[in-house]
Amino acid sequence: MNLLYPAKFKRQPDGGYSVQFVDLPEAITEGDTFDDAMLHAREVLSMSLRGRIDDGKAIPLPSVPKGRQAHLVAPVVQV
């Protein structure tokens, strides 16, 4: 099963992108380029899901993305 979580990528005025996941408020990251931000997004998504599993917390199902700034991100396979 491939879970794709919506994330909002926002271009920053000073350059780069910030990323925040809709369903996992603790999963926040950034990157200098879109590709860099996407790589970091996969990593922080994976860490957030792994942390929830380790702590016995619920894993939310991905919501339907809303808006043009939402991009779908898959966690690293090991999670």
N, C-alpha and C positions, 0 to 999 in steps of 0.2 A: 504494500500500500504506500502510495506516495502522497504525503500531506503537504499542501502548499498553503503557507500562511501569508495573508496580506500584510504588507508593510508600506508605510508612507515614506517616500523619499522626498526630502525637501532641499532644494538648492539654497545654500547659504550665501548671504550677501558678500562675505569675504572669501568665497570660494569653497568648493567641496559640497558634500551632501550630509545631511543628518538623516537618520533612519529610526523609525519607531514602529513597533508591531502593534496592530490593532487589538489582537487578542491576548497579548502578553505585555502588559505595561512595563514590566521590568526589563524588557529586551530593547535596549537603546544603543545605537552605535553611530559611527560616522565614517566618512572616507573622503580622500582628496579628489577622487574621480568617481563617476557612477560605478564603474567596474570594481573599484576598491571598496566602495560602500556596499555593493552587492556581496562581495567576498566576506566582509565583516558582518553583514547581515546574516549570512548563513552560519557563521561562527557563533554569533550571539544568540541566534535562534536555537541552535543546537545546545549551547551551554544552558540556556534558560529551560529547555525541555528536560535536559539531563538533571538539572538542579531540582526541578519539580518531581521527577521520578525518584531521585535519591531522598527527597524530603517527604515522599508519600502524598504529595499534593496532586490535585486533579489536573489533567491535561485537557485544555479546552480544544474542541474541534475548531478548525479554521472557519472564520466567518466569510460571508460573501463580500468581496472587496467593493468599496464605495468610493467613487471619485476617480479622477484621472491620475492622481499621484500614487495610487496603490499599485504595488507590484507584488507578484506572487513569489515567495521564497521557500525553497525546500531545505529542511535540515540536513546535516551531514548524515550519511547512511548509517553510521554506527549507532546513532540515537534511536 
